[in-house]
Amino acid sequence: MKILIMGLPGSGKTYLAERLAPLIGAAWYNADKVREMANDWDFTMKGRNRQALRMRTFADFEVTQSRMVICDFICPTAKTRDHFKADLNIWMDTIKFSEFADTNSIFEKPSMVDFHIKEWNEYNHIKIMEYLKNTDTV
């Protein structure tokens, strides 16, 4: 299962991912770390699409190894989300604007998500884990 945690920079994507991954035994890929490995800091639309495909490649590999995987990244448009093809979408909608005007201007609110998180707290990861256990995913 591929889990996407998306949202604006500073919305809590990494905070949630680092707490959820060990609870469900998932591999975890953080966009900043993946960009660093690729030495690719291109935030044009072409670069963002390339990053979504890169994240998908890592996630698809984990799935072929029968592992659940969490990828946390901005994934700002419907097109980047289509490139990634998540099985479960979590939208960190905890802030309305980030410090990056270019990202704010292109971020499209997702039309369908499995979890719409509107505030940081110490229970979001537990609620998601319980949901996954109840659906026999974990």
DRENVEX-200589 format. One line per field, with one value per atom (N, C-alpha, C, O): x, y, z; atom name; residue number from 1. Coordinates in pm, 1 decimal, always signed. Each point is the difference from the previous one (the first is absolute). Layout:
REM DRENVEX-200589
u <- [X / ...]
v <- [Y / ...]
w <- [Z / ...]
atom <- [CA / ...]
nr <- [NUM / ...]
//
This chain:
REM DRENVEX-200589
u <- [+83.9 / -83.9 / +87.9 / +94.9 / -128.5 / +70.9 / -84.4 / -114.5 / +173.8 / -67.1 / +68.0 / +121.6 / -200.4 / +49.8 / -45.7 / -119.2 / +215.5 / -31.1 / +39.1 / +118.2 / -218.9 / +23.6 / -43.8 / -78.4 / +130.0 / -39.2 / +107.6 / +108.5 / -140.2 / +95.5 / +123.7 / -5.7 / +117.6 / +118.3 / -33.4 / -60.5 / +99.7 / -25.2 / -133.6 / -37.4 / -35.1 / -133.5 / +3.6 / -101.6 / +216.2 / +11.1 / +8.7 / -23.7 / +56.9 / +9.6 / +104.2 / -28.2 / +147.1 / +109.0 / -29.2 / +28.0 / -83.3 / -37.3 / -93.6 / +19.2 / -118.0 / -93.8 / +68.8 / -15.2 / +89.8 / +63.8 / +95.9 / +2.1 / +77.6 / +98.2 / -66.1 / +61.7 / -184.2 / -73.0 / -80.8 / -12.8 / -41.5 / -83.4 / +82.0 / -38.1 / +148.4 / +77.7 / +35.8 / -23.7 / +79.8 / +34.2 / -122.5 / +7.2 / -117.5 / -121.4 / -55.5 / -56.3 / +72.5 / -56.8 / +107.4 / -30.5 / +156.1 / +109.8 / +23.8 / +34.0 / -51.5 / +12.8 / +138.9 / +65.5 / -22.2 / +115.5 / -45.3 / -119.3 / +215.2 / -36.6 / +99.4 / +121.4 / -175.9 / +81.0 / -45.5 / -116.9 / +210.8 / -24.1 / +51.8 / +111.3 / -192.6 / +34.6 / +131.8 / +78.1 / -51.8 / +124.9 / +121.2 / +100.4 / -109.5 / +111.8 / +18.4 / +112.6 / -223.7 / +8.1 / +57.8 / +83.5 / -127.5 / +57.0 / +149.5 / +78.2 / -39.2 / +141.8 / +81.1 / +107.9 / -160.7 / +70.1 / +14.4 / +102.3 / -205.0 / +1.9 / +69.5 / +22.0 / +12.6 / +56.3 / -85.1 / +50.6 / -180.3 / -96.9 / -89.3 / -92.9 / +122.0 / -75.2 / -81.0 / -19.3 / -27.7 / -78.8 / -147.4 / -62.8 / +8.9 / -139.0 / -90.5 / -108.2 / +153.8 / -89.1 / -105.2 / +11.2 / -111.6 / -99.6 / +65.4 / -35.9 / +131.2 / +71.1 / +73.8 / -4.0 / +70.3 / +71.2 / -93.1 / +32.7 / -146.8 / -98.1 / -59.0 / -20.7 / -5.9 / -49.6 / +106.0 / -30.4 / +155.1 / +110.9 / +11.1 / +22.6 / -38.5 / +8.3 / -113.8 / +21.7 / -140.9 / -112.9 / +27.6 / -28.7 / +84.1 / +33.5 / +113.5 / +0.4 / +95.1 / +111.3 / -54.1 / +37.6 / -125.5 / -57.9 / -81.1 / +1.5 / -71.5 / -76.3 / +91.6 / -32.8 / +147.1 / +94.5 / +44.3 / +2.2 / +33.3 / +38.5 / -116.2 / +17.6 / -135.9 / -117.0 / -35.8 / -28.6 / +30.3 / -32.7 / +98.3 / -39.2 / +167.1 / +98.0 / -38.3 / +2.2 / -36.9 / -37.5 / -120.8 / -4.9 / -91.8 / -119.7 / +37.0 / -56.5 / +150.2 / +41.2 / +68.7 / +7.3 / +43.0 / +63.9 / -99.3 / +38.8 / -167.4 / -109.7 / +8.0 / -38.1 / +88.6 / +6.2 / -95.9 / -19.0 / -39.9 / -78.1 / +98.7 / +108.9 / -146.2 / +91.5 / -75.3 / -112.6 / +178.0 / -51.0 / +95.2 / +121.6 / -177.7 / +78.0 / -60.9 / -119.4 / +202.1 / -50.8 / +65.3 / +121.8 / -208.0 / +46.8 / -116.4 / -116.4 / +149.3 / -100.7 / -103.7 / -120.1 / +165.1 / -88.8 / -113.1 / -116.9 / +152.4 / -90.5 / -114.8 / -93.5 / +98.5 / -103.6 / -65.1 / +52.8 / -167.2 / -66.8 / +91.6 / +0.8 / +75.3 / +90.2 / +110.2 / +29.8 / +30.7 / +104.8 / -60.3 / +64.2 / -185.8 / -66.7 / -32.2 / +11.0 / -50.9 / -23.6 / +128.8 / -1.1 / +112.4 / +129.5 / +32.9 / +49.6 / -76.8 / +38.6 / -90.5 / +49.0 / -177.4 / -97.1 / -4.4 / +29.4 / -65.8 / -8.3 / -120.5 / -102.0 / +116.0 / -113.0 / -78.3 / -119.6 / +189.0 / -62.0 / +56.4 / +121.6 / -209.7 / +41.0 / -32.7 / -112.5 / +213.9 / -16.2 / +38.1 / +111.2 / -204.1 / +25.1 / +18.6 / -91.0 / +210.9 / +30.8 / -42.7 / +76.7 / -197.0 / -59.8 / +4.7 / -101.8 / +220.4 / +15.4 / +41.3 / -6.7 / +49.2 / +36.3 / -60.3 / -24.5 / +0.8 / -58.0 / +106.7 / -20.0 / +132.8 / +109.1 / +131.9 / +16.7 / +77.2 / +135.5 / +87.0 / -48.5 / +175.9 / +92.1 / +41.2 / +75.3 / -124.3 / +38.5 / -117.9 / -89.9 / +91.1 / -110.2 / -24.0 / -114.6 / +223.0 / -17.6 / -76.5 / -83.3 / +110.7 / -71.4 / -144.3 / -92.0 / +72.6 / -136.1 / -85.5 / -116.6 / +174.9 / -77.7 / -39.6 / -98.8 / +173.8 / -34.3 / -69.2 / -51.6 / +49.5 / -57.5 / -150.4 / -74.3 / +31.7 / -141.4 / -54.6 / +54.9 / -162.3 / -61.8 / -41.1 / -62.7 / +97.7 / -37.2 / -151.5 / -66.6 / +14.4 / -144.8 / -44.2 / -112.0 / +199.4 / -34.8 / +118.8 / +111.6 / -137.3 / +102.4 / -62.3 / -121.1 / +204.3 / -47.5 / +1.1 / -84.6 / +182.7 / +8.9 / +27.1 / +95.2 / -178.2 / +15.2 / +33.2 / -89.3 / +216.1 / +45.3 / +10.9 / +74.9 / -150.5 / -7.7 / +80.1 / +14.7 / +37.4 / +84.2 / +100.2 / -28.0 / +146.1 / +102.2 / -47.0 / -57.2 / +81.0 / -22.0 / +75.8 / +60.4 / -64.2 / +72.9 / -82.1 / +37.7 / -150.5 / -88.0 / -24.7 / -51.2 / +86.0 / -28.1 / +60.1 / -67.9 / +193.1 / +64.6 / -66.7 / -6.0 / -43.6 / -67.7 / -133.7 / -35.4 / -38.0 / -128.2 / +21.0 / -77.0 / +180.2 / +27.2 / +41.5 / -44.6 / +129.8 / +41.5 / -122.0 / -12.1 / -77.8 / -120.2 / -86.0 / -53.9 / +41.1 / -75.3 / +63.2 / -70.2 / +202.2 / +68.7 / -14.5 / -16.8 / +22.9 / -18.6 / -141.4 / -19.7 / -78.3 / -139.1 / -31.7 / -99.4 / +181.6 / -19.8 / +93.2 / +15.0 / +47.8 / +92.8 / +115.2 / +48.3 / -5.8 / +111.5 / +131.8 / +102.9 / -106.0 / +121.3 / +11.8 / +95.4]
v <- [-118.2 / +118.2 / +123.7 / +11.0 / +82.0 / +127.7 / +107.9 / +24.9 / +37.5 / +106.6 / +131.8 / +13.5 / +82.8 / +134.1 / +94.2 / +10.7 / +57.2 / +108.4 / +128.4 / +26.8 / +52.5 / +119.7 / +125.0 / -7.0 / +120.2 / +127.8 / +103.9 / -30.1 / +151.2 / +109.8 / -20.9 / -73.8 / +138.2 / -5.8 / +53.1 / +106.3 / -179.9 / +41.2 / -45.6 / +38.9 / -120.5 / -43.1 / -119.5 / -32.1 / -34.7 / -113.1 / -135.2 / -102.1 / +98.8 / -126.5 / -92.7 / -116.1 / +168.4 / -80.6 / -38.8 / -112.6 / +204.3 / -26.5 / -121.6 / -88.7 / +85.4 / -111.5 / -127.5 / -106.0 / +115.4 / -117.9 / -68.0 / -122.7 / +201.7 / -62.3 / -68.5 / -85.6 / +120.9 / -67.2 / -118.8 / -100.9 / +112.5 / -105.9 / -118.2 / -115.0 / +140.8 / -107.5 / -113.2 / -116.0 / +144.1 / -112.6 / -73.0 / -119.4 / +189.3 / -64.0 / -105.0 / -100.6 / +124.7 / -92.0 / -80.7 / -76.4 / +94.0 / -74.6 / +37.7 / -85.4 / +211.8 / +45.9 / +55.9 / +55.4 / -70.6 / +74.7 / +144.8 / +27.6 / +65.2 / +141.7 / +76.8 / -10.4 / +87.3 / +86.3 / +144.4 / +33.3 / +50.0 / +142.7 / +71.8 / -25.7 / +115.5 / +67.7 / +76.0 / -3.7 / +72.2 / +75.5 / -92.3 / +32.5 / -146.0 / -94.3 / -61.7 / -21.3 / -6.9 / -56.2 / +103.6 / -33.5 / +159.1 / +105.7 / +15.8 / +20.1 / -29.1 / +12.3 / -113.3 / +23.5 / -146.3 / -113.4 / +20.1 / -35.4 / +92.2 / +21.4 / +130.5 / +27.5 / +52.8 / +132.8 / +77.7 / +57.9 / -59.2 / +61.4 / +94.5 / -43.2 / +171.0 / +102.2 / +86.9 / +119.3 / -180.5 / +68.5 / -0.6 / -105.5 / +224.7 / +10.3 / +58.5 / +50.7 / -58.3 / +34.4 / -110.5 / -101.6 / +119.4 / -106.9 / -126.3 / -111.2 / +128.5 / -116.7 / -73.0 / -122.8 / +198.3 / -59.5 / -65.4 / -104.7 / +164.6 / -57.3 / -129.8 / -96.0 / +93.6 / -123.5 / -109.8 / -116.0 / +154.6 / -96.7 / -55.8 / -119.7 / +206.3 / -44.8 / -96.5 / -99.2 / +126.7 / -90.6 / -137.6 / -102.6 / +101.0 / -127.3 / -71.2 / -122.4 / +200.7 / -56.4 / -64.3 / -111.8 / +183.6 / -53.6 / -126.1 / -95.5 / +95.4 / -118.3 / -118.9 / -111.8 / +134.0 / -108.3 / -65.1 / -122.6 / +204.6 / -54.2 / -75.4 / -110.3 / +170.4 / -62.3 / -131.2 / -100.0 / +100.2 / -122.5 / -112.0 / -116.3 / +150.9 / -102.1 / -62.9 / -122.3 / +204.7 / -53.3 / -91.9 / -104.4 / +142.4 / -82.5 / -135.0 / -102.7 / +101.8 / -128.1 / -90.0 / -121.4 / +180.5 / -76.5 / -32.2 / -41.1 / +61.1 / -27.0 / +85.3 / -42.9 / +165.0 / +93.2 / +116.0 / +46.4 / -1.7 / +122.1 / +116.3 / -9.7 / +119.2 / +112.9 / +131.2 / +16.6 / +75.6 / +135.9 / +94.2 / -7.3 / +95.1 / +105.8 / +132.4 / +23.4 / +63.3 / +131.9 / +103.0 / +18.2 / +48.4 / +109.1 / +89.0 / -38.4 / +156.8 / +101.8 / -51.6 / +13.5 / -72.2 / -55.2 / +99.5 / -28.7 / +145.3 / +115.0 / +2.1 / +78.5 / -162.5 / +8.6 / -136.0 / -104.0 / +107.6 / -125.0 / -85.2 / -122.6 / +187.2 / -74.0 / -72.0 / -116.1 / +183.8 / -66.6 / -115.1 / -103.3 / +120.9 / -108.6 / -116.4 / -116.0 / +146.7 / -106.9 / -74.5 / -122.0 / +194.9 / -65.0 / -97.6 / -109.8 / +149.4 / -82.7 / -122.7 / -108.7 / +124.5 / -110.3 / -65.1 / -118.6 / +196.5 / -51.0 / -90.9 / +14.5 / -108.2 / -82.8 / +66.4 / -23.9 / +107.5 / +70.9 / +141.1 / +18.8 / +80.0 / +140.9 / +68.5 / -6.4 / +71.8 / +76.7 / +143.8 / +27.5 / +63.0 / +142.0 / +74.2 / +8.8 / +44.3 / +83.2 / +143.2 / +77.9 / -45.6 / +131.3 / +84.4 / +52.9 / -41.3 / +66.1 / +145.7 / +74.3 / -33.1 / +140.5 / +43.0 / -83.1 / +210.9 / +50.3 / +52.0 / +0.3 / +43.5 / +52.3 / -44.4 / -4.0 / -29.5 / -32.0 / +122.1 / +103.6 / -116.1 / +111.0 / +8.1 / +89.4 / -182.1 / -6.0 / +40.3 / -80.2 / +203.9 / +54.6 / -80.8 / -18.0 / -31.1 / -76.9 / -129.5 / -40.3 / -23.9 / -122.9 / +31.0 / -70.9 / +175.5 / +39.7 / +22.8 / -39.4 / +102.9 / +38.2 / -118.3 / +8.3 / -118.8 / -114.3 / -113.0 / -92.5 / +98.2 / -111.0 / -8.6 / +95.1 / -210.5 / -25.7 / -87.8 / -106.3 / +150.7 / -82.0 / -133.2 / -1.9 / -108.1 / -129.7 / -20.0 / +41.8 / -105.6 / -21.2 / -120.0 / -2.6 / -96.6 / -118.7 / -39.6 / -17.6 / +4.1 / -47.6 / -100.6 / -0.5 / -82.7 / -95.9 / +60.8 / -31.7 / +120.1 / +72.8 / +146.4 / +33.5 / +51.9 / +145.0 / +53.2 / +18.4 / +6.0 / +40.3 / +151.3 / +61.1 / -1.7 / +145.6 / +59.0 / +121.9 / -207.7 / +51.3 / -105.9 / -119.9 / +168.1 / -89.7 / -44.2 / +78.7 / -203.3 / -47.2 / -130.6 / -52.1 / +1.3 / -122.5 / -125.6 / -107.5 / +118.6 / -115.2 / -35.5 / -108.3 / +196.3 / -27.8 / -132.3 / -78.8 / +52.8 / -123.8 / -123.4 / -104.8 / +116.6 / -112.6 / -27.8 / -115.8 / +220.6 / -16.5 / -66.7 / -87.6 / +128.9 / -58.1 / -145.6 / -85.0 / +54.9 / -138.0 / -87.1 / -110.5 / +159.7 / -77.1 / -25.0 / -109.3 / +210.1 / -17.2 / -111.4 / -88.4 / +92.8 / -100.2 / -139.6 / -97.4 / +87.1 / -130.5 / -52.4 / -119.4 / +208.7 / -39.7 / -38.6 / -68.3 / +110.4 / -38.3 / -113.3 / -30.5 / -32.1 / -111.9 / +35.3 / -84.3 / +208.9 / +42.5 / -17.1 / -27.6 / +43.9 / -12.8 / -142.0 / -33.4]
w <- [+0.0 / +0.0 / +0.0 / +77.5 / -166.0 / -8.6 / +68.2 / -37.5 / +137.5 / +74.4 / -32.6 / +13.5 / -56.3 / -28.8 / +110.5 / +29.0 / +32.1 / +92.8 / -72.0 / -21.6 / -15.4 / -80.7 / +75.6 / +94.6 / -137.8 / +57.7 / -23.0 / -49.8 / +86.5 / -15.8 / +87.0 / +98.4 / -133.4 / +85.1 / +139.3 / +13.9 / +87.1 / +137.6 / +55.1 / +110.7 / -185.5 / +45.3 / +94.2 / +61.8 / -49.3 / +92.1 / -66.6 / +64.7 / -192.2 / -72.4 / +62.6 / +29.4 / -9.8 / +54.8 / +144.4 / +41.4 / +34.1 / +139.6 / +7.3 / +83.2 / -168.8 / -1.4 / -49.5 / +60.8 / -169.2 / -59.0 / +96.4 / +9.2 / +63.1 / +89.7 / +118.9 / +63.5 / -32.3 / +107.6 / -50.9 / +69.4 / -189.7 / -55.5 / -51.4 / +21.9 / -88.8 / -63.7 / +96.1 / -33.6 / +152.0 / +87.6 / +56.0 / +29.2 / -14.5 / +52.0 / -95.0 / +43.2 / -173.1 / -97.9 / -73.3 / -91.5 / +132.4 / -61.1 / -145.2 / -81.9 / +50.0 / -138.0 / -28.5 / +88.3 / -212.2 / -48.9 / -10.7 / -12.5 / +17.5 / -3.4 / -85.6 / +17.6 / -110.3 / -84.9 / +17.7 / -19.7 / +56.8 / +17.6 / -124.3 / -45.9 / -7.4 / -125.8 / +7.2 / -95.1 / +205.3 / +10.7 / -5.2 / -63.4 / +129.1 / -0.7 / -139.3 / -44.8 / -22.2 / -135.0 / -96.4 / -84.1 / +95.8 / -85.2 / +26.7 / -92.9 / +218.8 / +35.6 / -64.3 / -54.4 / +61.1 / -61.4 / -150.6 / -58.7 / -2.9 / -145.2 / -37.8 / -117.9 / +219.0 / -22.8 / -101.2 / -96.1 / +121.7 / -90.9 / +79.6 / +68.2 / -77.7 / +74.4 / -96.0 / +23.7 / -132.3 / -102.1 / +43.1 / +8.0 / +19.6 / +44.1 / -108.2 / +29.3 / -155.5 / -109.7 / -10.4 / +68.5 / -151.6 / -16.0 / -55.6 / +38.8 / -129.3 / -53.4 / +113.0 / +8.2 / +77.6 / +112.3 / +100.6 / +55.9 / -32.5 / +94.2 / -55.4 / +74.2 / -203.8 / -61.8 / +5.5 / +27.5 / -54.0 / +8.0 / +142.3 / +18.3 / +81.9 / +139.4 / +33.2 / +69.6 / -118.0 / +25.6 / -61.1 / +61.7 / -182.5 / -64.2 / +74.3 / +12.2 / +36.8 / +77.7 / +128.6 / +35.1 / +33.6 / +123.6 / -30.4 / +77.8 / -190.1 / -39.0 / -22.8 / +39.8 / -103.2 / -25.7 / +130.3 / +10.9 / +88.1 / +130.6 / +64.0 / +51.9 / -56.0 / +62.1 / -70.1 / +66.0 / -198.6 / -73.5 / +32.1 / +9.5 / +7.3 / +37.7 / +133.8 / +14.1 / +83.1 / +131.6 / -10.6 / +65.1 / -146.3 / -17.6 / -63.3 / +37.6 / -132.7 / -60.1 / +101.9 / -18.9 / +126.7 / +107.0 / +112.8 / +109.4 / -139.3 / +94.7 / +125.2 / +109.0 / -126.3 / +112.6 / -23.2 / -112.4 / +220.8 / -2.1 / -2.8 / +56.7 / -122.2 / -11.3 / +18.2 / -46.9 / +116.1 / +17.8 / -73.2 / +17.4 / -98.6 / -63.0 / +43.1 / -18.8 / +77.0 / +36.1 / -90.2 / -1.2 / -74.2 / -84.7 / -39.2 / +11.4 / -57.4 / -28.3 / -98.7 / +23.6 / -133.3 / -102.5 / -30.3 / +25.8 / -80.6 / +1.1 / -100.2 / +15.7 / -117.7 / -103.2 / -24.3 / +39.3 / -104.1 / -36.5 / -87.7 / +11.1 / -97.5 / -89.0 / +78.6 / -28.0 / +125.6 / +78.3 / +80.7 / +18.6 / +28.7 / +74.0 / -92.5 / +39.5 / -162.7 / -98.1 / -31.7 / -16.5 / +7.8 / -23.3 / +113.4 / -25.1 / +148.7 / +114.0 / +16.5 / +30.4 / -49.4 / +8.5 / +138.9 / +14.8 / +85.0 / +137.2 / +18.5 / -67.3 / +159.8 / +41.0 / +113.1 / +16.9 / +60.1 / +111.7 / +1.1 / +2.2 / -3.7 / -3.0 / +132.5 / +49.7 / +5.4 / +123.3 / -32.2 / -44.9 / +68.2 / -27.5 / +130.9 / +82.4 / -65.2 / +116.0 / -31.7 / -56.5 / +92.9 / -27.7 / +127.5 / +44.5 / +12.7 / +130.3 / -11.0 / +97.9 / -216.6 / -23.6 / -132.6 / -87.5 / +72.7 / -125.5 / -95.1 / -121.4 / +175.4 / -81.5 / +59.9 / +121.9 / -210.2 / +45.1 / -24.9 / -45.6 / +75.7 / -25.5 / -147.4 / -38.7 / -42.7 / -140.8 / -88.4 / -25.2 / -21.1 / -79.8 / -127.3 / -41.3 / -21.4 / -123.5 / +26.2 / -81.1 / +192.2 / +35.0 / +37.7 / -40.9 / +118.0 / +37.5 / -124.2 / -4.0 / -96.8 / -118.2 / -87.0 / -72.9 / +78.7 / -85.4 / +74.3 / -62.8 / +197.0 / +75.3 / -24.9 / +24.2 / -72.8 / -25.1 / +111.2 / +29.0 / +32.7 / +103.7 / -63.1 / -105.9 / +170.3 / -57.3 / +4.7 / +94.7 / -197.1 / -6.3 / +82.6 / +51.0 / -37.5 / +77.9 / +87.2 / -48.9 / +177.3 / +92.1 / +95.9 / +21.6 / +34.2 / +98.6 / +139.8 / +83.6 / -59.4 / +126.9 / -29.8 / -70.5 / +123.9 / -14.3 / +139.0 / +82.7 / -57.4 / +132.3 / +5.2 / -76.3 / +167.2 / +7.7 / +115.1 / +9.2 / +79.1 / +108.8 / +42.7 / -1.6 / +40.0 / +54.4 / +136.6 / +75.4 / -43.6 / +136.6 / +18.8 / -93.7 / +212.1 / +33.0 / -23.7 / +46.6 / -119.0 / -18.4 / -145.7 / -28.4 / -64.8 / -141.0 / -45.1 / -65.8 / +99.4 / -44.1 / +59.9 / -64.3 / +185.8 / +64.9 / -68.9 / -22.2 / -11.3 / -70.5 / -135.6 / -39.3 / -31.2 / -131.7 / +14.9 / -77.1 / +175.7 / +24.6 / +30.6 / -52.9 / +137.9 / +34.6 / -123.1 / -17.6 / -67.1 / -125.0 / -83.8 / -49.1 / +32.9 / -81.5 / +60.3 / -73.4 / +204.3 / +65.2 / -22.2 / -22.7 / +29.4 / -18.3 / -143.7 / -24.8 / -69.7 / -139.9 / -38.7 / -118.3 / +217.2 / -21.2 / -94.3 / -75.6 / +81.4 / -82.9 / +73.8 / -61.6 / +193.0 / +80.5 / +48.9 / +70.3]
atom <- [N / CA / C / O / N / CA / C / O / N / CA / C / O / N / CA / C / O / N / CA / C / O / N / CA / C / O / N / CA / C / O / N / CA / C / O / N / CA / C / O / N / CA / C / O / N / CA / C / O / N / CA / C / O / N / CA / C / O / N / CA / C / O / N / CA / C / O / N / CA / C / O / N / CA / C / O / N / CA / C / O / N / CA / C / O / N / CA / C / O / N / CA / C / O / N / CA / C / O / N / CA / C / O / N / CA / C / O / N / CA / C / O / N / CA / C / O / N / CA / C / O / N / CA / C / O / N / CA / C / O / N / CA / C / O / N / CA / C / O / N / CA / C / O / N / CA / C / O / N / CA / C / O / N / CA / C / O / N / CA / C / O / N / CA / C / O / N / CA / C / O / N / CA / C / O / N / CA / C / O / N / CA / C / O / N / CA / C / O / N / CA / C / O / N / CA / C / O / N / CA / C / O / N / CA / C / O / N / CA / C / O / N / CA / C / O / N / CA / C / O / N / CA / C / O / N / CA / C / O / N / CA / C / O / N / CA / C / O / N / CA / C / O / N / CA / C / O / N / CA / C / O / N / CA / C / O / N / CA / C / O / N / CA / C / O / N / CA / C / O / N / CA / C / O / N / CA / C / O / N / CA / C / O / N / CA / C / O / N / CA / C / O / N / CA / C / O / N / CA / C / O / N / CA / C / O / N / CA / C / O / N / CA / C / O / N / CA / C / O / N / CA / C / O / N / CA / C / O / N / CA / C / O / N / CA / C / O / N / CA / C / O / N / CA / C / O / N / CA / C / O / N / CA / C / O / N / CA / C / O / N / CA / C / O / N / CA / C / O / N / CA / C / O / N / CA / C / O / N / CA / C / O / N / CA / C / O / N / CA / C / O / N / CA / C / O / N / CA / C / O / N / CA / C / O / N / CA / C / O / N / CA / C / O / N / CA / C / O / N / CA / C / O / N / CA / C / O / N / CA / C / O / N / CA / C / O / N / CA / C / O / N / CA / C / O / N / CA / C / O / N / CA / C / O / N / CA / C / O / N / CA / C / O / N / CA / C / O / N / CA / C / O / N / CA / C / O / N / CA / C / O / N / CA / C / O / N / CA / C / O / N / CA / C / O / N / CA / C / O / N / CA / C / O / N / CA / C / O / N / CA / C / O / N / CA / C / O / N / CA / C / O / N / CA / C / O / N / CA / C / O / N / CA / C / O / N / CA / C / O / N / CA / C / O / N / CA / C / O / N / CA / C / O / N / CA / C / O / N / CA / C / O / N / CA / C / O / N / CA / C / O / N / CA / C / O / N / CA / C / O / N / CA / C / O / N / CA / C / O / N / CA / C / O / N / CA / C / O / N / CA / C / O / N / CA / C / O / N / CA / C / O / N / CA / C / O / N / CA / C / O]
nr <- [1 / 1 / 1 / 1 / 2 / 2 / 2 / 2 / 3 / 3 / 3 / 3 / 4 / 4 / 4 / 4 / 5 / 5 / 5 / 5 / 6 / 6 / 6 / 6 / 7 / 7 / 7 / 7 / 8 / 8 / 8 / 8 / 9 / 9 / 9 / 9 / 10 / 10 / 10 / 10 / 11 / 11 / 11 / 11 / 12 / 12 / 12 / 12 / 13 / 13 / 13 / 13 / 14 / 14 / 14 / 14 / 15 / 15 / 15 / 15 / 16 / 16 / 16 / 16 / 17 / 17 / 17 / 17 / 18 / 18 / 18 / 18 / 19 / 19 / 19 / 19 / 20 / 20 / 20 / 20 / 21 / 21 / 21 / 21 / 22 / 22 / 22 / 22 / 23 / 23 / 23 / 23 / 24 / 24 / 24 / 24 / 25 / 25 / 25 / 25 / 26 / 26 / 26 / 26 / 27 / 27 / 27 / 27 / 28 / 28 / 28 / 28 / 29 / 29 / 29 / 29 / 30 / 30 / 30 / 30 / 31 / 31 / 31 / 31 / 32 / 32 / 32 / 32 / 33 / 33 / 33 / 33 / 34 / 34 / 34 / 34 / 35 / 35 / 35 / 35 / 36 / 36 / 36 / 36 / 37 / 37 / 37 / 37 / 38 / 38 / 38 / 38 / 39 / 39 / 39 / 39 / 40 / 40 / 40 / 40 / 41 / 41 / 41 / 41 / 42 / 42 / 42 / 42 / 43 / 43 / 43 / 43 / 44 / 44 / 44 / 44 / 45 / 45 / 45 / 45 / 46 / 46 / 46 / 46 / 47 / 47 / 47 / 47 / 48 / 48 / 48 / 48 / 49 / 49 / 49 / 49 / 50 / 50 / 50 / 50 / 51 / 51 / 51 / 51 / 52 / 52 / 52 / 52 / 53 / 53 / 53 / 53 / 54 / 54 / 54 / 54 / 55 / 55 / 55 / 55 / 56 / 56 / 56 / 56 / 57 / 57 / 57 / 57 / 58 / 58 / 58 / 58 / 59 / 59 / 59 / 59 / 60 / 60 / 60 / 60 / 61 / 61 / 61 / 61 / 62 / 62 / 62 / 62 / 63 / 63 / 63 / 63 / 64 / 64 / 64 / 64 / 65 / 65 / 65 / 65 / 66 / 66 / 66 / 66 / 67 / 67 / 67 / 67 / 68 / 68 / 68 / 68 / 69 / 69 / 69 / 69 / 70 / 70 / 70 / 70 / 71 / 71 / 71 / 71 / 72 / 72 / 72 / 72 / 73 / 73 / 73 / 73 / 74 / 74 / 74 / 74 / 75 / 75 / 75 / 75 / 76 / 76 / 76 / 76 / 77 / 77 / 77 / 77 / 78 / 78 / 78 / 78 / 79 / 79 / 79 / 79 / 80 / 80 / 80 / 80 / 81 / 81 / 81 / 81 / 82 / 82 / 82 / 82 / 83 / 83 / 83 / 83 / 84 / 84 / 84 / 84 / 85 / 85 / 85 / 85 / 86 / 86 / 86 / 86 / 87 / 87 / 87 / 87 / 88 / 88 / 88 / 88 / 89 / 89 / 89 / 89 / 90 / 90 / 90 / 90 / 91 / 91 / 91 / 91 / 92 / 92 / 92 / 92 / 93 / 93 / 93 / 93 / 94 / 94 / 94 / 94 / 95 / 95 / 95 / 95 / 96 / 96 / 96 / 96 / 97 / 97 / 97 / 97 / 98 / 98 / 98 / 98 / 99 / 99 / 99 / 99 / 100 / 100 / 100 / 100 / 101 / 101 / 101 / 101 / 102 / 102 / 102 / 102 / 103 / 103 / 103 / 103 / 104 / 104 / 104 / 104 / 105 / 105 / 105 / 105 / 106 / 106 / 106 / 106 / 107 / 107 / 107 / 107 / 108 / 108 / 108 / 108 / 109 / 109 / 109 / 109 / 110 / 110 / 110 / 110 / 111 / 111 / 111 / 111 / 112 / 112 / 112 / 112 / 113 / 113 / 113 / 113 / 114 / 114 / 114 / 114 / 115 / 115 / 115 / 115 / 116 / 116 / 116 / 116 / 117 / 117 / 117 / 117 / 118 / 118 / 118 / 118 / 119 / 119 / 119 / 119 / 120 / 120 / 120 / 120 / 121 / 121 / 121 / 121 / 122 / 122 / 122 / 122 / 123 / 123 / 123 / 123 / 124 / 124 / 124 / 124 / 125 / 125 / 125 / 125 / 126 / 126 / 126 / 126 / 127 / 127 / 127 / 127 / 128 / 128 / 128 / 128 / 129 / 129 / 129 / 129 / 130 / 130 / 130 / 130 / 131 / 131 / 131 / 131 / 132 / 132 / 132 / 132 / 133 / 133 / 133 / 133 / 134 / 134 / 134 / 134 / 135 / 135 / 135 / 135 / 136 / 136 / 136 / 136 / 137 / 137 / 137 / 137 / 138 / 138 / 138 / 138]
//
